[in-house]
Amino acid sequence: MKIVLISGLLAVLALTDIISAAKIPSNVLDLNDKFMDVMNEGLWFVKFYAPWCAHCKRIAPVWEHVGHALADMNSPVRIGKIDCTRFTAVANSLRINGYPTIMFFRNGNRIPYEGERKKEAILDFLIKSSGPVVAPLDTAVKYSELRKTSDKDPFFVYINSAESTDSSSEDQLFKSYEAAAEKLFTESRFFRSKSLTPFPASVVLPQKPAILVFKDGKHYIYDEKKNPDLAAWIESERWPLMTAITPANIHALGKADKKLVLIVSDLLDRSNLSSPIGKYFKLAKEAANLCQQDEDLHSKFQFGLFGFPLIPDI
């Protein structure tokens, strides 16, 4: 009997060793108060948490998945976490008042992350945040890739007045464009092109330099006479025709210089065109498309989708 028990115990211990050996190593760095010495160097994505915090515990698996994804992508972003109950000096210095608080550090600039706490949303944020604020767009292939996702993720392009990409002190338009990009580069995509070469023949400019937004299968050209505030125009035009309202974007949508038309419907019944909700949703889409085709209406109205069962707490 003793021999059987000892054999069973040895088997359990052996299995434990195998499981421990097979445990996937974490790519999330456990940071301490020394983080203050390096936070201005390079790119960091950090979760400030407390061990007792239920929200922090729920996001922990997502944090690990993001860490592995960044490693697979060879991303320059380092992902970490700091226990604020142990390293209170860090929490006090960075004014961490709630848990979890998530911040992106880009060469000394601190950017709070207020988006969805899902792997896909976080990775999208990090890809945008770690790249150049204004990236080059010089090939038709690159343009085609961007257009594939522009229905959900519009992008802006500054097209030079000459073949050179040099920015002179007189080029105030580009300076304004770059300043707007600095504020929104984590949420929208900004590019600069030397010429019209990457674009289809349908893109015709009345003059250069020019700024365009590509979305919903169309493009719109910035008109400085009608919209003297470029930053406000970009803030208004960075949304797709019918934007899904989430807790992460509702406040930003409210800041846009357009009247927000909310369409509230059940997510499942929306696709059933024979149901009252389906018919209503079809009419709403037609109204949105009509607004898109009219220059004056397009400049005044933005459509947003509220879908049951998820309605943000505003």
Secondary structure, DSSP 8 states (H G I E B T S, - for coil): -HHHHHHHHHHHHHHHHHHHHH-----SEEE-TTHHHHTTSSEEEEEEE-TT-HHHHHHHHHHHHHHHHHHHTT-SEEEEEEETTT-HHHHHHTT--SSSEEEEEETTEEEE--S--SHHHHHHHHHHHHS-SSEE---HHHHHHHHHTTTTS-EEEEE-SSS-----TT-HHHHHHHHHHHHHTTTSEEEEESSSTTS-TT---SSSSEEEEEETTEEEE--TTT---HHHHHHHHTS-SEEE--TTTHHHHHHSSSEEEEEEEETTGGG-TTSHHHHHHHHHHHHHHHHHHSHHHHTTEEEEEEEETB----
